[in-house]
Amino acid sequence: MTEQSPPGKLGLLLRVGLSALIGWITLILSANVMAFLLGAQNTFFVISALSSFCAAAVANAITVRIYERASLSDLGLGWSPTSGREFGLGVAAAFGAGVVLLAGPLALGVASFEPAPGVEHPWASFAFVAVVLLFGAAGEEMLFHGYAFQLLIRSVGGFATILPVSLLFGLAHAGNFGASTLGVMNTVIWGILLGYAYLRTRALWMPIGLHFGWNVALPLFGVKLSGFTMGVTGYGLRWRAGDVWSGGAYGPEGSILTTAIVMVLFFVVQWVTRASRLNQGA
């Protein structure tokens, strides 16, 4: 997005407020339309992901057009020579973090796989869920780190923007099944990480990659994702440890293990973005 002088306090409030209002209205409308068309309650996860994407796309497209005479691509979604690399690095880093998170308990014998009956064509189901998760990741990134977020960064700075937006990101997941204090806290930390990734790259490709890579790794192991049970691979993870380690009904994101692994991801993001900048300057 072309750098412009930030608006005054009233202008800033109006822009952020309009973006939030359009997103909220579109979220409700799209969720209800999808619920009517799809019907079954077991599609709640699909409805949640796709309606978030619709709400984010509409809210951002309208507000960035009105106030900046720009398009969605100007919100860090334009394709450039570094876009694929940033997305791929984000996916690899977060997917690898998810694997490390769950491989440790498996290796130590405090968790083990067990069959999850009732899953037909598991890999086809997983492919479908992965596509939905990609839309969900892109939608949440546009929703929380799109026009309003980027405008606030220009107006009040990175730290003053990332922390409150990340708190909202965590609270948006507080109503999920099995949400705990630690789970919400970890989600807030994830929000800070995703905001930091945008700040380092000034694009949404790495945040989307991180978000998607993490979200797709957990169902692959048959564990819950932010309280959602995917049940797509034909097996699940049975824990022989307390909720502080397993995350309980919220899934591994409600565990102290996630707290530690996300902290490591901050250093990974810093390292890969620094290496990318050095390569561009070479």
C-alpha positions in Angstrom: 0.0 0.0 0.0 1.4 3.4 -1.0 2.6 5.3 2.1 0.4 8.3 2.8 0.2 10.7 5.7 -1.9 9.0 8.4 -5.3 10.5 9.1 -6.2 12.4 12.3 -7.6 10.7 15.3 -11.2 11.1 14.1 -10.3 9.9 10.6 -8.4 7.0 12.1 -11.4 6.0 14.3 -13.8 6.2 11.3 -11.7 4.1 9.0 -11.0 1.4 11.6 -14.6 1.4 12.7 -16.0 1.2 9.2 -13.6 -1.8 8.4 -14.7 -3.5 11.6 -18.4 -2.8 11.0 -18.3 -4.1 7.4 -16.4 -7.2 8.5 -18.9 -7.9 11.3 -22.0 -7.5 9.1 -20.4 -9.6 6.3 -19.3 -12.3 8.7 -22.9 -12.7 10.1 -24.5 -12.6 6.6 -22.1 -15.1 5.0 -22.2 -17.5 8.0 -26.0 -17.6 7.9 -26.1 -18.0 4.1 -23.6 -20.9 4.3 -25.4 -22.5 7.2 -28.6 -22.4 5.2 -26.9 -23.9 2.1 -24.8 -26.5 3.9 -27.2 -27.2 6.7 -25.5 -29.9 8.8 -24.0 -28.9 12.1 -20.8 -30.8 11.4 -20.0 -28.2 8.8 -19.5 -25.5 11.5 -15.7 -25.6 11.0 -16.1 -25.0 7.2 -18.6 -22.3 7.7 -16.4 -20.5 10.3 -13.3 -20.6 8.0 -15.1 -19.6 4.8 -17.2 -16.9 6.3 -14.1 -15.3 7.9 -12.5 -15.3 4.5 -15.5 -13.6 3.0 -15.8 -11.0 5.7 -12.1 -10.1 5.6 -12.0 -9.9 1.8 -15.1 -7.7 1.6 -14.2 -5.4 4.5 -10.7 -4.9 3.2 -11.6 -4.5 -0.4 -14.2 -1.8 0.4 -12.2 0.2 2.9 -8.9 0.2 1.0 -10.8 1.3 -2.1 -12.7 4.1 -0.4 -9.8 5.6 1.6 -6.7 4.7 -0.4 -8.0 4.2 -4.0 -6.2 0.9 -3.9 -7.0 -2.8 -4.1 -6.5 -6.0 -2.0 -3.1 -6.6 -3.6 -1.9 -3.3 -2.1 -2.4 -4.7 1.4 0.6 -7.0 1.2 -1.1 -9.5 -1.0 0.5 -8.4 -4.3 2.7 -11.1 -5.9 6.4 -10.4 -6.1 9.6 -12.4 -6.5 9.8 -12.8 -2.7 6.1 -13.7 -2.1 6.4 -17.4 -2.7 9.6 -17.6 -0.7 8.0 -15.8 2.3 4.9 -18.0 2.1 6.9 -21.2 1.8 9.2 -20.3 4.7 6.2 -19.5 6.8 4.6 -22.8 6.1 7.8 -24.8 6.6 8.6 -23.0 9.9 5.2 -23.4 11.5 4.6 -27.0 10.1 8.0 -28.0 11.4 7.2 -26.4 14.8 3.9 -28.5 14.9 5.8 -31.7 14.1 8.4 -31.0 16.8 5.7 -30.1 19.3 4.0 -33.5 18.9 6.9 -35.7 18.0 8.5 -35.1 21.4 5.6 -36.5 23.5 5.3 -39.4 21.1 9.0 -40.2 21.4 8.9 -39.9 25.2 5.9 -42.2 25.4 3.5 -39.7 27.0 1.3 -39.8 23.9 0.4 -42.4 21.4 -1.7 -42.9 18.3 -5.0 -44.7 18.4 -7.6 -45.4 15.7 -10.4 -42.9 15.2 -13.3 -44.9 13.7 -15.8 -43.4 11.3 -13.3 -41.7 8.9 -13.7 -42.7 5.3 -11.1 -41.7 2.6 -8.8 -40.0 5.2 -6.3 -38.5 2.8 -9.1 -37.1 0.6 -10.7 -35.6 3.7 -7.4 -34.2 4.8 -6.8 -32.5 1.4 -10.3 -30.9 1.6 -9.6 -29.7 5.2 -6.2 -28.3 4.1 -7.9 -26.2 1.4 -10.4 -24.9 3.9 -7.6 -24.2 6.4 -5.8 -22.2 3.8 -8.9 -20.0 3.2 -9.3 -19.7 6.9 -5.7 -18.7 7.5 -5.8 -16.1 4.7 -9.2 -14.8 6.0 -8.0 -14.4 9.6 -4.8 -12.7 8.4 -6.7 -10.2 6.3 -9.2 -9.7 9.1 -6.6 -9.0 11.8 -3.6 -7.8 9.8 -5.3 -6.2 6.8 -6.2 -2.5 6.1 -7.1 -1.4 9.7 -4.1 -3.1 11.2 -1.7 -1.6 8.6 -3.3 1.8 9.0 -2.8 1.7 12.7 0.9 0.7 12.3 1.4 3.8 10.1 -0.5 6.0 12.6 0.6 4.8 16.1 3.5 2.4 15.4 4.2 -1.3 15.5 4.2 -2.1 19.2 1.2 0.0 20.0 -0.8 -1.8 17.2 0.4 -5.4 17.5 -0.3 -5.9 21.2 -3.9 -4.8 21.3 -4.8 -6.5 18.0 -3.2 -9.7 19.3 -5.4 -9.4 22.4 -8.4 -9.2 20.2 -7.1 -12.2 18.2 -6.9 -14.2 21.4 -10.3 -13.1 22.7 -11.9 -14.1 19.3 -10.9 -17.7 20.1 -12.0 -17.5 23.7 -15.4 -18.9 22.8 -14.0 -22.0 21.1 -14.8 -25.3 22.7 -12.4 -26.2 25.5 -10.7 -22.7 25.6 -8.6 -22.2 28.6 -6.6 -19.3 30.1 -3.4 -20.8 28.8 -4.9 -21.5 25.4 -6.1 -18.0 25.0 -2.8 -16.7 26.1 -1.0 -18.8 23.6 -3.3 -17.6 20.9 -2.4 -14.0 21.9 1.3 -14.9 21.6 0.5 -16.4 18.1 -1.2 -13.1 17.2 2.0 -11.2 18.2 4.1 -13.5 16.1 1.9 -13.1 13.1 1.9 -9.3 13.5 5.7 -9.4 13.9 6.0 -11.4 10.7 4.0 -8.7 8.8 6.2 -6.0 10.4 9.4 -7.8 9.2 8.2 -8.4 5.6 5.5 -5.6 5.1 3.4 -8.3 3.4 0.9 -10.9 4.4 2.5 -13.9 2.7 4.6 -15.0 5.6 1.9 -14.5 8.2 -0.5 -16.6 6.0 2.1 -19.3 5.6 2.8 -19.4 9.4 -0.9 -19.6 10.1 -1.6 -22.2 7.5 1.5 -24.4 8.3 0.6 -24.6 12.0 -3.1 -25.2 11.4 -2.5 -28.0 8.9 0.1 -29.8 11.0 -2.1 -30.4 14.0 -4.9 -32.2 12.2 -2.3 -34.4 10.5 -1.4 -35.7 14.0 -5.1 -36.2 14.8 -5.3 -33.6 17.5 -7.7 -30.7 18.1 -7.1 -27.3 16.5 -8.3 -24.4 18.7 -11.0 -26.7 20.1 -12.1 -28.0 16.7 -12.0 -31.8 16.1 -11.1 -32.5 12.4 -11.1 -36.3 12.5 -9.7 -36.6 9.0 -6.7 -39.0 9.2 -8.3 -42.0 10.8 -6.4 -41.8 14.0 -6.0 -39.5 17.1 -3.4 -38.8 19.7 -4.1 -40.2 23.2 -2.2 -38.4 26.0 -1.0 -39.8 29.2 -0.2 -36.4 30.6 -2.1 -33.5 32.3 -3.9 -30.7 30.4 -1.0 -28.4 30.9 1.0 -30.6 28.6 -1.7 -31.9 26.3 -3.8 -28.7 26.1 -7.0 -30.6 27.2 -10.1 -30.1 25.2 -8.6 -27.0 23.4 -5.9 -29.1 21.9 -2.1 -28.6 22.0 -2.5 -24.9 21.6 -3.7 -24.9 25.2 -0.4 -26.4 26.5 2.8 -25.1 27.8 4.6 -26.8 25.0 3.0 -24.4 22.5 4.1 -21.5 24.6 7.7 -22.6 24.3 7.6 -23.5 20.6 6.0 -20.1 19.6 8.8 -18.3 21.4 11.3 -20.2 19.3 9.4 -19.2 16.2 10.0 -15.5 16.9 13.8 -16.2 16.5 13.1 -18.2 13.4 11.1 -15.4 11.8 13.8 -12.9 12.7 16.5 -15.1 11.2 14.8 -16.0 7.9 13.7 -12.4 7.3 17.1 -11.1 8.1 18.7 -13.6 5.7 16.1 -12.6 3.0 17.0 -9.0 3.4 20.7 -9.7 3.2 20.2 -11.8 0.0 18.1 -9.0 -1.6 20.8 -6.5 -0.8 23.6 -8.7 -2.2 
